[in-house]
Amino acid sequence: MRRFYNLAAIMVLNTLLLLIAVELISAWLVNTIGLPASKKAIARITGRPNDMIVYYQGLSYYTEQDWSSVYWKEFKLASKKTYSPYIIWRSTPFEGTLINIDPSGFRHTPSAECESEAYKVYVFGGSAIWGWGAPDWSTIPALLQLELQSKLGAPICVMNYGENAYVSTQGLIHLILLLESGDVPDAVIFYDGVNDILAASQSGMPIAHQNLSEISSLFEDPQAPIIRFFESSSSYQVLQMMLSQIPISIEKEATKFQYDPDLLSDQVAETYLNNYEIVSSLSDKYHFDFYFFWQPHILIGNKRLSSEEQNIITGLNWVLNLDTPLVELFQKTYKKIEAETLNYEHLYYLGNVFDLVEESLWIDTWGHATTEGNQIVTQDLIRVIKP
């Protein structure tokens, strides 16, 4: 029994040491190389984790940029999120060459002059405002900062309050939190649309944030504690990454929620316009200007798509499956918002903003564009903003 006990103790100890070593190495890989954080990632990428960065780096736009490799390396490292009251998630501070996130978790706007007498513009939206695929100097808020400085010749403070996967309701809640703290801007800009539609398609509900089922599972998951502990480990994340690289053909999971695109598009539009009305009331109370811009999307408008842009629609199903109901939901919602611009003074529809451009501007099916695309959008914004 003594020999057996000693042998068992040695085996258990060696196994424990091996598991600790594997976890430490895995944690180093996750934190240093920037492997995806599985359930910890807020805007979860479906498909094989490494495919996303490889895909972006292969686009003609990024192959021509000498900063591309540095940017996408920083992008992976800067993708961590932390909990934030009411708005659920926010970026963590990051300091890089092309991507900088301040201690409060907000993307840096170069040249912003935020002293007390500055004209303050707060921009809310999703990843298109945050600057997905864009260095600090070419995000929409950064370009807006330069345009307003040139136009006014006075101190301008454009704050980028965009966050990946945010819907318009999260931007509204964030604005309310700022006002409650006494931080009142001179103007606010909401740039939304795509995430409102995607969130509704994921849950079948018009008033919901993205990745609702994954986040709610953190509270409702019936799994045993030992399983939750294992799935939260770095070793599990690395194992997922390794298994995802095995070339096994599998059918993509069917849409979890069945919905009527016509009904849901009505509900999405109604929710968005209700947010507009609430901001309108707040502007009367706190005396700031406001602008609502419904963002463009690759499926919408009359832009003559390049062959590369056409391939984005047909070849990125591993990122976003544009099935028939989702395409119909996009088209119907965009039509309804466009029609409502006649009834809402500060609502602007940008679905056709790229119609006259022939070169490639789109980089994916999430509503992200190149720097040139961001510049075109900014010019449309600056035409209607009246400080």
ABEGO torsion letter per residue (X at the ends): XAAAAAAAAAAAAAAAAAAAAAAAAAAAAAAAAGBBAEAABABBBBEBAAAAAAAAAABAAAAABAAAAAAAAAAAAAABBBBBBGAGBBBBBBBBAABBBBAAGBBBBBGBBABAABBBBBBBEBAAAAGBGBBAAABAAAAAAAAAAAAAGBBBBBBBABBBGBBAAAAAAAAAAAAAAGBBBABBBBBBGAAAAAAAAAAGBABBBBGAAAAAAAAABABBAAAAAAAABAAAAAAAAAAAABBBBBBBBBBABBBBAAAAAAAAAAAAAAAAAAAAAAAAAAGBBBBBBBBBBAABEABBBBAAAAAAAAAAAAABBBBAAAAAAAAAAAAAAAAAAAABAABBBAAAAAAABABBABABAAGBBBAAAAAAAAAAAAAABBX
